[in-house]
Amino acid sequence: MADLALTPEQEAQAQRIAAILGKKVQEETLQLARLLASQPDSTFFGKTEFDVRDRVHDLGAHAFATALNERKKGGTKGRA
């Protein structure tokens, strides 16, 4: 994705969201790595693949919830 031109307020909001998400991403990355390392070759795809997809999807949902929560705090002025 190309860099977006943000207003200073939007950049500040983006930095707050990134800080919040960073901890969650780090935790989830370790859990994904543990899941992948624990699986034998015979089950690497199939159920494990879907487990990874579900976890990544949950992380995306967390990103949306975090961004929405930051907007509710008044981080954005006017229409989004």
GROMACS elastic network, one bead per residue, 0.5 to 0.9 nm:
[ bonds ]
;  ai    aj funct       b0    kb
    1     4     6  0.85216   500
    5    11     6  0.88481   500
    6     9     6  0.77661   500
    6    10     6  0.55365   500
    6    11     6  0.57171   500
    7    10     6  0.50887   500
    7    11     6  0.61375   500
    7    12     6  0.85855   500
    8    11     6  0.50479   500
    8    12     6  0.61553   500
    8    13     6  0.86136   500
    9    12     6  0.51091   500
    9    13     6  0.62471   500
    9    14     6  0.86092   500
    9    75     6  0.74887   500
    9    76     6  0.72162   500
    9    77     6  0.84054   500
   10    14     6  0.60544   500
   10    15     6  0.85625   500
   10    75     6  0.79084   500
   10    76     6  0.70611   500
   11    15     6  0.61151   500
   11    16     6  0.86301   500
   12    15     6  0.51036   500
   12    16     6  0.63191   500
   12    17     6  0.87308   500
   12    75     6  0.83761   500
   13    16     6  0.50934   500
   13    17     6  0.62180   500
   13    18     6  0.85497   500
   13    67     6  0.85552   500
   13    70     6  0.74209   500
   13    71     6  0.83123   500
   13    75     6  0.60585   500
   13    76     6  0.76286   500
   14    17     6  0.51173   500
   14    18     6  0.60308   500
   14    19     6  0.85580   500
   14    67     6  0.84681   500
   15    18     6  0.50504   500
   15    19     6  0.61475   500
   15    20     6  0.87081   500
   16    19     6  0.51827   500
   16    20     6  0.63812   500
   16    21     6  0.86659   500
   16    70     6  0.80244   500
   17    20     6  0.51916   500
   17    21     6  0.60523   500
   17    22     6  0.83934   500
   17    63     6  0.80313   500
   17    66     6  0.66268   500
   17    67     6  0.61682   500
   17    70     6  0.72048   500
   18    21     6  0.50286   500
   18    22     6  0.57454   500
   18    23     6  0.89130   500
   18    63     6  0.89974   500
   19    22     6  0.51793   500
   19    23     6  0.71395   500
   20    23     6  0.61464   500
   20    24     6  0.72054   500
   20    63     6  0.89902   500
   20    66     6  0.75699   500
   21    24     6  0.51879   500
   21    25     6  0.59568   500
   21    26     6  0.85148   500
   21    59     6  0.88673   500
   21    62     6  0.80251   500
   21    63     6  0.66070   500
   21    66     6  0.75697   500
   22    25     6  0.51130   500
   22    26     6  0.61186   500
   22    27     6  0.86423   500
   23    26     6  0.51921   500
   23    27     6  0.62671   500
   23    28     6  0.86285   500
   24    27     6  0.51596   500
   24    28     6  0.60526   500
   24    29     6  0.84255   500
   24    59     6  0.78676   500
   24    62     6  0.85619   500
   25    28     6  0.51210   500
   25    29     6  0.58797   500
   25    30     6  0.85923   500
   25    59     6  0.73634   500
   26    29     6  0.51554   500
   26    30     6  0.64247   500
   26    31     6  0.88158   500
   27    30     6  0.54036   500
   27    31     6  0.64686   500
   27    32     6  0.88233   500
   28    32     6  0.60726   500
   28    33     6  0.84982   500
   28    55     6  0.78303   500
   28    56     6  0.83617   500
   28    59     6  0.77846   500
   29    32     6  0.50669   500
   29    33     6  0.61053   500
   29    34     6  0.85829   500
   30    33     6  0.50332   500
   30    34     6  0.61534   500
   30    35     6  0.85952   500
   31    34     6  0.50725   500
   31    35     6  0.61630   500
   31    36     6  0.86335   500
   32    35     6  0.50467   500
   32    36     6  0.61485   500
   32    37     6  0.84989   500
   32    52     6  0.66913   500
   32    55     6  0.78512   500
   32    56     6  0.88365   500
   33    36     6  0.51287   500
   33    37     6  0.59728   500
   33    38     6  0.84773   500
   34    37     6  0.50883   500
   34    38     6  0.60348   500
   34    39     6  0.88207   500
   35    38     6  0.52648   500
   35    39     6  0.66251   500
   35    48     6  0.77943   500
   35    51     6  0.87429   500
   35    52     6  0.81524   500
   36    39     6  0.55718   500
   36    40     6  0.86689   500
   36    44     6  0.73284   500
   36    48     6  0.75481   500
   36    52     6  0.84093   500
   37    40     6  0.80823   500
   39    42     6  0.79518   500
   39    43     6  0.62183   500
   39    44     6  0.56950   500
   39    48     6  0.75924   500
   40    43     6  0.57075   500
   40    44     6  0.60746   500
   41    44     6  0.50198   500
   41    45     6  0.79587   500
   42    45     6  0.75930   500
   43    46     6  0.64168   500
   43    47     6  0.69599   500
   43    48     6  0.65659   500
   43    49     6  0.87715   500
   44    47     6  0.76508   500
   44    48     6  0.56214   500
   44    49     6  0.68267   500
   45    48     6  0.55567   500
   45    50     6  0.80130   500
   46    49     6  0.52705   500
   46    50     6  0.64480   500
   46    51     6  0.87580   500
   47    50     6  0.51643   500
   47    51     6  0.61214   500
   47    52     6  0.86751   500
   48    52     6  0.61933   500
   48    53     6  0.86037   500
   49    52     6  0.52221   500
   49    53     6  0.62806   500
   49    54     6  0.86889   500
   50    54     6  0.60538   500
   50    55     6  0.85756   500
   51    54     6  0.51341   500
   51    55     6  0.62564   500
   51    56     6  0.86931   500
   52    55     6  0.51823   500
   52    56     6  0.62013   500
   52    57     6  0.85166   500
   53    56     6  0.51572   500
   53    57     6  0.60187   500
   53    58     6  0.85545   500
   54    57     6  0.50137   500
   54    58     6  0.61449   500
   54    59     6  0.86385   500
   55    58     6  0.50120   500
   55    59     6  0.62584   500
   55    60     6  0.87571   500
   56    60     6  0.63621   500
   56    61     6  0.87262   500
   57    60     6  0.50754   500
   57    61     6  0.63219   500
   57    62     6  0.86630   500
   58    62     6  0.61699   500
   58    63     6  0.86592   500
   59    63     6  0.62991   500
   59    64     6  0.88465   500
   60    64     6  0.64646   500
   60    65     6  0.87264   500
   61    64     6  0.51648   500
   61    65     6  0.62230   500
   61    66     6  0.85620   500
   62    65     6  0.50240   500
   62    66     6  0.59912   500
   62    67     6  0.85339   500
   63    66     6  0.51149   500
   63    67     6  0.61706   500
   63    68     6  0.85753   500
   64    67     6  0.51519   500
   64    68     6  0.60935   500
   64    69     6  0.85052   500
   65    68     6  0.50991   500
   65    69     6  0.60262   500
   65    70     6  0.85861   500
   66    69     6  0.50690   500
   66    70     6  0.62027   500
   66    71     6  0.86848   500
   67    70     6  0.51295   500
   67    71     6  0.63010   500
   67    72     6  0.87465   500
   68    71     6  0.50874   500
   68    72     6  0.62896   500
   68    73     6  0.88014   500
   69    72     6  0.50913   500
   69    73     6  0.64960   500
   70    73     6  0.51480   500
   70    74     6  0.70072   500
   70    75     6  0.60002   500
   70    76     6  0.83427   500
   71    74     6  0.53312   500
   71    75     6  0.50207   500
   71    76     6  0.56961   500
   71    77     6  0.88854   500
   72    75     6  0.71823   500
   72    76     6  0.82993   500
   73    76     6  0.83686   500
   74    77     6  0.69645   500
   76    79     6  0.77765   500
   76    80     6  0.69673   500
   77    80     6  0.77394   500
